[in-house]
Amino acid sequence: MLFVDNLNNPDPRMNLAFEEYAISNIAPDEEILLFYINEPSIIIGRNQITIQEINIDYVNEHGIHVVRRLSGGGAVYHDLGNLNFSFIAPFSTENFHNFRKFTEPVVKVLQSMGANAELSGRNDLTIEGKKVSGNAQYVKGNRMVSHGTLLYNTDLERVGEALRVKASKIESKGIKSVRSRVANITEFLENAPSILDFRQRIIEGVFASEPFNEYRLTEKDWEAVRQLKEERYATWDWNFGRSPAFNLRRETRYAGGEIEALLMISRGKIRSIRFFGDFFGQREVLPLEKALEGCDYEPAAMKAALEGFEICQYFVNCSVDELIRLLY
């Protein structure tokens, strides 16, 4: 495994571009571990409608970045008290959606520091029932990324103000604040080290005190990262401009997450359709959307249009019948 250091740039647009660049351009035959820390920002899941996930007035007032990432899952808040880690590895069906494999070194480090951490639900790390880390994955070519946040000493009041929590995500009938469901790792540590010392402990835990190679980006690398930032992560279209016109909205929450479908139906046919949500999938949903466009809006026709697609590759743990029940 190769270690890539990147703690000198707190711009989330650069850091997400850096991560994407590393997938295809740095040691393509090796596993890679990298870290980054972002200044205040909301990182939106690949398939989410941005404006539904954020408190836009608060975000604008406080100058908080809003940037979309390539992985699925839900929106998360970052600041200088939040440590982000990424594992880049060869894609395999055993690796994808296997959050335990990639979070286990982090869990062991936290446990060694006296915090009773565990993997909980589909992709969270918790300590004493409080969420301290959210994780997501995506595939690009024959490589994949499994990355996560670590709430180390984050301003949790801002989490509650900046993010909107959908009613479908609230576990009880009474309203729980975001603050009551998340916590900082430092709350569970005696004599908590600095965030950089904490990062060093994770590095030692991952590499088990064995020697490792470190890659330092060249100026040529950084120029390519800056170009990717400008072409994708710094654009309004990528970060905000993904909500289409629609006259029918369907939504469901299932074992793999939340799926929302926005459809334009005219004269009994699907004229356009877009899928959104915090679901995970190893493939982009665009081919499914294209296959359904022009289809009669009735179950048999939709099932025929989706023939040949392995739906679980687009929506983890979802079948074609479950998807059609959502749409109809």
N, C-alpha and C positions, 0 to 999 in steps of 0.2 A: 504494500500500500504506500502511496505517495502523499506527502503532506504539502498543502499549498496554503501559505499564509496570506491573509488579506485583511488586516485590521486598521489600515491607514486611511480608508475611504468610507465615511459614514453615509454616502449617498445611496439610497436603496435602488435607484435606477441603475447605477453602475454595478452594484453588487449582484443584482439579478442578471444583468448582462454578463458579468464576470463568470457567474455560475454556468450560464448557458454556453459561453465560449469554452469553458474548461471541458465540457462534455465531449466535444468533437476535436479539440485542438491540443489538449495536454495529455500526454501519455495514454493514448487510446487503448492500450492493452493492459493498463494497470488500474487498480482501485485507487480512488482519490478521496482524501478527507480535507475539507476546507471549512473555515470559520469566517464570519463577518458580523459586524455590529452596525446597525442602522440608526440614524437620527430619527426623531419622531415620524412615524409613517404607519399607514394601514396597507397591508399587503393582501390583495384581493385574490381569491381562488380563480382558476382559469375560466370556470363556467358560471361565474356569478354576475348578477346585474349590480354594478357598482353602487348606483344611487340607492338601492334597497339595503345596502349593508352598512352605510356610513351616515353619521349625523353631519350633513354637508355644511351647515352653518358653523358648527363647532370646528370642523376640520379647516374651513377657510379662515376662521378667526385666529386659529392657533398655528397656521402655516404648516399643517401636517401633510406630508407627501401621501399620495394615493397611487399605488402602483400594482398592476396585475402581474401575477406570476404564471409560470407554465403548468404548474401542478393543480390538480383539483383540490377539493376540501374547502374549508370556510375561511372567512376573512380573519386576520390577526393583527394585533397592534404591536409595533416595535418601537423601542427607543434605546438610548445608550445603556440602559440597564438590562437589555435583552441580548442574549448570546445566541447566534444562529449557527447551526452546523449542517453540513451537507456531506453525504456519502455518495460518490459517483462510482458505479459498478457496472459490469456487463449485465445486460438484460437477460432474465430467465423467468419462467413462470414460478419458480421456487422463490425468487427474490421479490417479484412484484407483489405488493399488498402484504408482504411479510415484514410488518413494522417491528416485530419482536427482534428479528435478526439485527436490524440496524440500530435499535435503541438499547439493546442489552448492555453494551459497554458503558453507556451513559447511566443506566440504572445502577450498574455495579459501582460506578464511581460515587454516585449519590448515596448509596447504601454504605459505602466505606467511610463516608463523611458523617454518618449518623442520621441521614434522612431516609425514611422508609419508603422509597420510591418503587413504583410498579407501573407496568403497562396496563392501561384500563380502557375499556371500550374498544373502538376500532383503531384509534390512532393517538390516544392521549397518554401522557405520563402524569401520574398523580402522586401526591404525598398526603397521607391521612385524608384521602377523599377530595383534596383540592387539586385542580389542574395546574400544572407548572410547565407543561410542554404540549404543543400540538405538532403533528407530523403529517407530511404529505409526500406523494411520489409522482413521478412522471417518466415517460419513456421517450427517447429521441434516438432514432436509428437502432443500433444494437447496444445502446447504453441506457442506463436509467439513473435517476437521482432519487434518493430518499433523504429529505431534509426536514429539519424541525427547529422550533423555537425553544429557548430555555428562559423562562421568566426568572431572572436572577435578582434584580433589584429595580424592577420596572415601576413606573408611576401608574399604579392600578386604578387610581381615580380617573385618569385619562382613558383607560380602557373602557370603562363604563360610559363615559361621555362621548367618545369618538365612534364607538361601534353600536349598531342596532342589533338587538337580539330578537329573532322571529319568534312568534308565539309557539310555533311547532317545535322549537328547541328548548322551551321551558319545561322542565321535567314535572313540576307539580302544578296544580291549578292556581296556586298563588304565585305572584310575580316574584322571581328571584333576581336580584341584581347580578350583573356580571362580576362585581367585586366579591360576592359571596361564594362564587364557584371557582375562582382562580386565586392563586397565591404566589408569592415570591419564594424562591428556594431559600433565600437568606432567612426567612421566618422559621425555618426548621433546622438551622445550623447554629451551633455555638461558635463564637469567634469566626464568623464567616470571612473567608479570604476575599481579596479583590476579584473582580470579574476576570481579569487576565490570569490571576493565579488559579482560578476555577477552571478556566480554559486549559491551562497547562496540566491540571489533574486529569482532565478528559483525554488530552493527547497521550499522557502516560498510560491511562487505562486502555485506550484503543490499541496502542502499540506494545503494551505489556512490557515496557522498559527495554524493548529491543531497538536496535538502531533503525532509523528510517531515513529515506531520502526526502529532501525538501526541494520543491520547484519554485523558483522566483520568476515572476513574469518579466519579460523583456519589454522594451519600449514598443516594439512591433506588436507584441501581445496586447498592450494597453491601448494602442491605437485601434486595433480591431474591436476591443471591448467598448471603447468610446463610440465607435461607429454603430455597433449593435444597440447601444443605449439610445442613440439618436433615432435609429430606424424603428425601434420597437418601444422600449420602456419609457421613453420621454414623450411619447405621442398621446394626444387626447383620444385618438381613435382606439388605441390598444387599451388604455386604462379606463375609459368611460363609454366609448361609442359603440356599445354592443346590444342595445335594447331596441328591438324592432317594433313596428306597428303590429297590433294584433286585435282580434275580436273574440278570442276564446283563450282562457287561461286555465290550465289544469296543473295540479300540484299533488305530490304524495311524499310521504316520508317512509322509507323502508329500511331494511337491515343495512344497506350500503350507504345510506345518506338521504339527502333530499333531492328530488328531481322536480323541476318546474318546466312545463312546456307552454310556450306562447304560440298560438296558431292563428293564421288568417284563413278563415273558411268562407268560401263563396260558392253558391250553387252546388252545395254538397261535395265540394272538392277541397283538398288542402292546397291552398295557394302558396303558403309559406309556413315554416315551422322552425322554431329555435328552442334548443334545450339549454336550461340553466340549472344551477344547484351546487351543492357542496359534495356531490358524489365523486368517486374516484373511478378512473378507467385508464387502460393502457393505450387506447386509441382516441383520436379526436372524433367528436360527434358529427362533424360536418357531413361525412358520407351518409349517415342515417337521415339527416335532414334532407339531403338531396334526393335520396331514394323515396321519401314520403311526399315530396312536392309533386302536385298534380294527381295524387292518389285520391280515390273516392274516400270520403270520410265515413268509413264503416269498417268494422273489425276484420272481416275476411280480406278486403282489399289491402288494408294496412299490413296484415300478416303476410300476404303474398308479396308486397313490396319489400318486406324485410327478410324475405327468404334468402338464405346464404350468408346472412350476417350472424356472427356470434355475439349476441347482445351483451353477454357478460364481459366482453372485452371493452365495451364502451361504458357500461354501467356495472361495476363490480357487484356480483351476487344478484343480478337481475335477469329474468328470463324474458323471452319475447311476449309471452302471455301476460306477464306482469306489466310490461311496458304498454301493451295495447289497452289493458284495463286502465292505466293512467290516462292515456290519450282519449279514450272513449268513455 
